[in-house]
Structure formats: C-alpha cells, structure tokens
C-alpha cells in the first residue's frame, strides 16, 4: 500500500527493505531533487496511539545510519528527507497517511 501511494504521488521507488547492519529502511524513493527514506508503520488499532508515534529515537538513529551508508555507497548527491507512512488497517477501517519531513536529524 505504501509503495502504491508513493508511486501515485510521482515518487520513483529505488529500493525496498534495504538492510545495513541491524537497520532496515522500508522504502528508499526519490523525487527530482530529494532522496526519501520512508519508514512504514502498520497497526491494527490506534488504541495505544497512531502508528507514526511508534517510531522511536533509536529507530531514527538506525534509519539515519543506514541512509548515510546508502548515500555514500551509491554516491548520491541529493538532499535526504525522512518520511513516515502510517497504515491503520483492521476489519472496520483502512487508513493510510503520508507524513513528509517526519523527523529531522541534526
């Protein structure tokens, strides 16, 4: 679902499930001027919070480390952006949201 959403928005999907050490990037996509690192969070209930609220600081650190490796390995010279695609799916509802610039790393 997340890949379909991004493609419909005009993103080019470069990789899915890219692994580096203990980190995994769910989707690596690009636009004309940015490389987009996408974390997909899926839940069947929002009882404990929205799916995007489950992206922890340690997960962010791992994503950044894996993204740095990917950029260096592929000699990419584009701005890197981190997005979250949140999916809430159960027998009663199906909701997908795309959060651009979901977090910043300085």
C-alpha positions as CSV (number, residue, x, y, z in Angstrom):
1,X,0.0,0.0,0.0
2,X,2.8,2.4,0.9
3,X,4.6,1.8,-2.4
4,X,1.4,2.3,-4.4
5,X,0.7,5.6,-2.5
6,X,4.2,6.9,-3.2
7,X,4.1,5.9,-6.9
8,X,0.8,7.6,-7.3
9,X,2.4,10.8,-5.9
10,X,5.1,10.5,-8.5
11,X,7.9,9.0,-6.4
12,X,10.4,6.7,-8.0
13,X,11.0,3.6,-5.8
14,X,14.7,2.8,-5.7
15,X,14.7,0.0,-3.0
16,X,12.5,-1.8,-0.6
17,X,13.7,-3.5,2.6
18,X,17.2,-2.2,2.4
19,X,19.4,-3.6,5.2
20,X,22.5,-2.2,6.7
21,X,23.9,-3.8,9.9
22,X,20.9,-4.0,12.2
23,X,18.9,-1.3,10.4
24,X,16.3,-1.7,7.8
25,X,14.9,1.0,5.6
26,X,11.4,0.0,4.4
27,X,11.4,2.2,1.3
28,X,14.0,4.3,-0.5
29,X,12.4,6.6,-3.0
30,X,13.3,9.7,-4.9
31,X,11.8,12.8,-6.3
32,X,13.5,15.1,-8.8
33,X,15.6,16.8,-6.1
34,X,15.4,14.5,-3.0
35,X,16.2,11.1,-1.8
36,X,13.3,10.0,0.5
37,X,13.8,7.5,3.3
38,X,10.5,6.0,4.3
39,X,9.6,4.2,7.5
40,X,6.3,2.3,7.2
41,X,4.4,1.7,10.4
42,X,1.3,-0.5,10.4
43,X,-1.1,-1.2,13.2
44,X,-4.5,-2.8,13.5
45,X,-5.6,-0.5,16.3
46,X,-4.9,3.1,17.4
47,X,-5.9,2.3,21.0
48,X,-2.3,2.8,22.1
49,X,-1.6,5.6,19.7
50,X,-1.3,6.4,16.0
51,X,1.1,4.2,14.0
52,X,3.6,7.0,13.4
53,X,4.0,7.6,17.1
54,X,5.8,4.2,17.3
55,X,8.9,5.5,15.5
56,X,11.4,5.6,18.4
57,X,14.6,7.7,18.8
58,X,16.7,4.5,18.4
59,X,14.8,3.6,15.2
60,X,15.5,7.1,13.9
61,X,19.2,6.7,14.7
62,X,19.3,3.4,12.8
63,X,17.5,4.8,9.8
64,X,19.9,7.7,9.7
65,X,22.9,5.4,9.9
66,X,21.5,3.1,7.1
67,X,20.7,6.2,5.0
68,X,24.2,7.6,5.4
69,X,25.6,4.2,4.2
70,X,23.2,4.1,1.2
71,X,24.0,7.6,0.1
72,X,27.8,7.0,0.4
73,X,27.6,3.6,-1.3
74,X,25.6,4.9,-4.2
75,X,27.4,8.3,-4.5
76,X,24.1,10.1,-4.3
77,X,24.3,13.9,-4.3
78,X,20.7,14.9,-3.3
79,X,19.1,16.2,-0.2
80,X,17.8,13.4,2.1
81,X,14.4,13.6,3.6
82,X,12.8,11.2,6.1
83,X,9.1,10.4,5.8
84,X,6.7,8.1,7.6
85,X,3.8,6.2,6.0
86,X,1.3,5.2,8.7
87,X,-1.2,2.5,8.0
88,X,-4.1,1.7,10.2
89,X,-5.9,-1.4,9.0
90,X,-8.4,-3.7,10.6
91,X,-11.8,-5.1,9.9
92,X,-13.5,-1.7,10.5
93,X,-11.2,0.7,8.8
94,X,-8.3,1.2,6.5
95,X,-6.4,4.5,6.7
96,X,-3.0,5.4,5.2
97,X,-1.2,8.7,5.8
98,X,2.0,10.1,4.4
99,X,4.0,12.4,6.7
100,X,6.7,14.2,4.8
101,X,9.7,15.5,6.8
102,X,8.5,13.4,9.7
103,X,11.7,14.0,11.7
104,X,14.9,15.9,11.4
105,X,18.4,14.7,12.3
106,X,21.0,17.4,13.1
